[in-house]
């Protein structure tokens, strides 16, 4: 699985549309053309290198400060996203995916950012998110 790293890659994947949603997450997907190992250039400016080189599953995680104030919370959420995505890599199509946190977790319910309770809640919701996305063509 390849990771999205640049802003244009994230923007292109977000423009692809929402494939699946849960109460806290949204999964966006940009389908990549199936043309062997050729590079995919989705930019208007030909002077820039292509956005996506090998035909693979690309994934990025967006966890805005708006919904997760503490860095330890954001990092925990991102780690869970990447860990769960590895389980679904085979079932996901060759495309660019972005998992976006779209609402915050209640700090009264999840007091610690690294609590087992929060990690279990994240895991369950992310599994639902990727399960729904894997069923979509």
Secondary structure as a PSIPRED ss2 file (coil, helix, strand):
# PSIPRED VFORMAT (PSIPRED V4.0)

   1 X C   1.000  0.000  0.000
   2 X E   0.000  0.000  1.000
   3 X E   0.000  0.000  1.000
   4 X C   1.000  0.000  0.000
   5 X C   1.000  0.000  0.000
   6 X C   1.000  0.000  0.000
   7 X H   0.000  1.000  0.000
   8 X H   0.000  1.000  0.000
   9 X H   0.000  1.000  0.000
  10 X H   0.000  1.000  0.000
  11 X H   0.000  1.000  0.000
  12 X H   0.000  1.000  0.000
  13 X H   0.000  1.000  0.000
  14 X H   0.000  1.000  0.000
  15 X H   0.000  1.000  0.000
  16 X C   1.000  0.000  0.000
  17 X C   1.000  0.000  0.000
  18 X E   0.000  0.000  1.000
  19 X E   0.000  0.000  1.000
  20 X E   0.000  0.000  1.000
  21 X E   0.000  0.000  1.000
  22 X C   1.000  0.000  0.000
  23 X C   1.000  0.000  0.000
  24 X C   1.000  0.000  0.000
  25 X E   0.000  0.000  1.000
  26 X E   0.000  0.000  1.000
  27 X E   0.000  0.000  1.000
  28 X E   0.000  0.000  1.000
  29 X E   0.000  0.000  1.000
  30 X E   0.000  0.000  1.000
  31 X E   0.000  0.000  1.000
  32 X C   1.000  0.000  0.000
  33 X C   1.000  0.000  0.000
  34 X C   1.000  0.000  0.000
  35 X C   1.000  0.000  0.000
  36 X C   1.000  0.000  0.000
  37 X C   1.000  0.000  0.000
  38 X C   1.000  0.000  0.000
  39 X C   1.000  0.000  0.000
  40 X E   0.000  0.000  1.000
  41 X C   1.000  0.000  0.000
  42 X C   1.000  0.000  0.000
  43 X C   1.000  0.000  0.000
  44 X C   1.000  0.000  0.000
  45 X C   1.000  0.000  0.000
  46 X C   1.000  0.000  0.000
  47 X C   1.000  0.000  0.000
  48 X C   1.000  0.000  0.000
  49 X C   1.000  0.000  0.000
  50 X C   1.000  0.000  0.000
  51 X C   1.000  0.000  0.000
  52 X E   0.000  0.000  1.000
  53 X C   1.000  0.000  0.000
  54 X C   1.000  0.000  0.000
  55 X C   1.000  0.000  0.000
  56 X C   1.000  0.000  0.000
  57 X C   1.000  0.000  0.000
  58 X E   0.000  0.000  1.000
  59 X E   0.000  0.000  1.000
  60 X E   0.000  0.000  1.000
  61 X E   0.000  0.000  1.000
  62 X E   0.000  0.000  1.000
  63 X C   1.000  0.000  0.000
  64 X C   1.000  0.000  0.000
  65 X C   1.000  0.000  0.000
  66 X C   1.000  0.000  0.000
  67 X C   1.000  0.000  0.000
  68 X C   1.000  0.000  0.000
  69 X C   1.000  0.000  0.000
  70 X C   1.000  0.000  0.000
  71 X H   0.000  1.000  0.000
  72 X H   0.000  1.000  0.000
  73 X H   0.000  1.000  0.000
  74 X H   0.000  1.000  0.000
  75 X H   0.000  1.000  0.000
  76 X H   0.000  1.000  0.000
  77 X H   0.000  1.000  0.000
  78 X H   0.000  1.000  0.000
  79 X H   0.000  1.000  0.000
  80 X H   0.000  1.000  0.000
  81 X H   0.000  1.000  0.000
  82 X H   0.000  1.000  0.000
  83 X H   0.000  1.000  0.000
  84 X H   0.000  1.000  0.000
  85 X H   0.000  1.000  0.000
  86 X H   0.000  1.000  0.000
  87 X H   0.000  1.000  0.000
  88 X H   0.000  1.000  0.000
  89 X C   1.000  0.000  0.000
  90 X C   1.000  0.000  0.000
  91 X C   1.000  0.000  0.000
  92 X C   1.000  0.000  0.000
  93 X C   1.000  0.000  0.000
  94 X C   1.000  0.000  0.000
  95 X E   0.000  0.000  1.000
  96 X E   0.000  0.000  1.000
  97 X E   0.000  0.000  1.000
  98 X E   0.000  0.000  1.000
  99 X E   0.000  0.000  1.000
 100 X E   0.000  0.000  1.000
 101 X E   0.000  0.000  1.000
 102 X C   1.000  0.000  0.000
 103 X C   1.000  0.000  0.000
 104 X C   1.000  0.000  0.000
 105 X C   1.000  0.000  0.000
 106 X C   1.000  0.000  0.000
 107 X C   1.000  0.000  0.000
 108 X C   1.000  0.000  0.000
 109 X C   1.000  0.000  0.000
 110 X C   1.000  0.000  0.000
 111 X C   1.000  0.000  0.000
 112 X C   1.000  0.000  0.000
 113 X C   1.000  0.000  0.000
 114 X C   1.000  0.000  0.000
 115 X C   1.000  0.000  0.000
 116 X H   0.000  1.000  0.000
 117 X H   0.000  1.000  0.000
 118 X H   0.000  1.000  0.000
 119 X H   0.000  1.000  0.000
 120 X H   0.000  1.000  0.000
 121 X H   0.000  1.000  0.000
 122 X H   0.000  1.000  0.000
 123 X H   0.000  1.000  0.000
 124 X H   0.000  1.000  0.000
 125 X H   0.000  1.000  0.000
 126 X H   0.000  1.000  0.000
 127 X H   0.000  1.000  0.000
 128 X H   0.000  1.000  0.000
 129 X H   0.000  1.000  0.000
 130 X H   0.000  1.000  0.000
 131 X H   0.000  1.000  0.000
 132 X H   0.000  1.000  0.000
 133 X H   0.000  1.000  0.000
 134 X H   0.000  1.000  0.000
 135 X H   0.000  1.000  0.000
 136 X C   1.000  0.000  0.000
 137 X C   1.000  0.000  0.000
